[in-house]
């Protein structure tokens, strides 16, 4: 169960942070140019391998996304168990499941999913 939520966090991070056109764009182009567009898992792995070389702005963005992921895991844990426990992790399936069941989600989970990650 805990492992699935970690996968959820990694998926969110990959989609939200690494597809961002702002803070991490130049880092992606410089360090991970060989990664095929849309391959979020490979991009995440590449960025993680080069974490020490990332710009401060990109590191800040990644930190913000990780914080948002923790908030979502905490806020949506019960909803996940109730509605999406049988979903196979990966490729955004858990988030998709939660969003498809939005009408049944707790207000806490809905709120966490709706909040954008803020960059100071």
C-alpha positions in Angstrom: 0.0 0.0 0.0 2.7 2.4 1.0 4.7 1.5 -2.1 1.8 2.3 -4.3 1.5 5.8 -2.8 5.2 6.3 -3.4 4.7 5.4 -7.0 1.8 7.8 -7.1 4.1 10.5 -5.9 6.8 9.7 -8.4 4.2 9.7 -11.2 2.9 13.1 -10.1 6.4 14.5 -9.9 7.3 13.2 -13.3 4.3 14.6 -15.0 4.0 17.9 -13.1 7.6 18.9 -12.6 9.4 17.5 -15.5 6.9 18.5 -18.1 7.0 22.1 -16.7 8.3 24.5 -19.3 9.8 26.9 -16.9 12.1 26.1 -14.1 13.5 22.8 -15.3 13.5 23.3 -19.1 17.1 24.3 -19.5 18.2 21.5 -17.1 16.3 18.9 -19.1 17.7 20.2 -22.4 21.3 20.2 -21.1 21.3 17.1 -19.0 18.6 14.8 -20.5 18.3 15.8 -24.2 18.5 12.1 -25.3 15.4 11.2 -23.4 12.4 10.7 -25.7 9.6 13.3 -25.2 6.8 11.8 -23.1 8.9 9.1 -21.4 8.4 10.6 -17.9 9.9 7.6 -16.1 13.2 7.9 -18.0 13.2 11.7 -17.6 12.6 11.4 -13.9 15.5 8.9 -13.6 17.8 11.1 -15.7 17.0 14.2 -13.6 17.5 12.3 -10.4 20.9 11.0 -11.6 21.9 14.7 -12.3 20.3 16.1 -9.2 23.5 17.7 -8.1 23.8 19.6 -11.4 20.3 21.0 -11.5 19.8 24.8 -11.3 18.5 26.2 -8.0 15.2 27.1 -9.6 14.7 23.5 -10.8 15.6 22.1 -7.4 13.1 24.5 -5.8 10.4 23.4 -8.2 11.2 19.7 -7.5 11.0 20.4 -3.8 7.7 22.1 -4.2 6.3 19.2 -6.2 7.5 16.6 -3.6 5.8 18.6 -0.9 2.6 18.6 -2.9 2.9 14.9 -3.4 3.2 14.3 0.3 0.1 16.4 0.9 -1.9 14.4 -1.7 -0.8 11.1 -0.3 -1.9 12.1 3.2 -5.2 13.7 2.0 -6.2 10.9 -0.4 -5.1 7.8 1.5 -8.6 6.7 2.5 -10.0 7.6 -0.9 -7.3 5.6 -2.6 -8.0 2.6 -0.4 -11.8 2.9 -1.0 -11.9 3.7 -4.7 -8.6 2.8 -6.4 -6.9 0.0 -4.5 -7.2 -2.4 -7.4 -5.5 0.1 -9.9 -2.2 -1.0 -11.2 0.4 1.7 -10.4 2.1 3.5 -13.3 1.3 5.8 -16.2 -0.9 8.0 -14.0 -3.5 5.3 -13.5 -4.0 6.1 -9.8 -4.4 9.8 -10.3 -6.7 9.1 -13.2 -8.8 6.8 -11.0 -9.0 9.4 -8.3 -10.1 12.1 -10.8 -12.6 9.8 -12.4 -14.2 9.2 -9.0 -14.1 12.9 -8.1 -17.7 12.9 -7.0 -17.0 10.3 -4.4 -13.7 11.8 -3.1 -13.5 13.4 0.3 -13.3 17.2 0.4 -9.8 16.9 1.8 -8.6 14.9 -1.2 -10.4 17.0 -3.8 -8.8 20.1 -2.3 -5.3 18.5 -2.3 -5.7 17.5 -6.0 -6.9 20.9 -7.0 -4.1 22.9 -5.4 -1.2 23.8 -7.7 2.3 23.4 -6.5 3.4 27.0 -5.6 6.8 28.3 -6.5 8.1 31.1 -4.3 
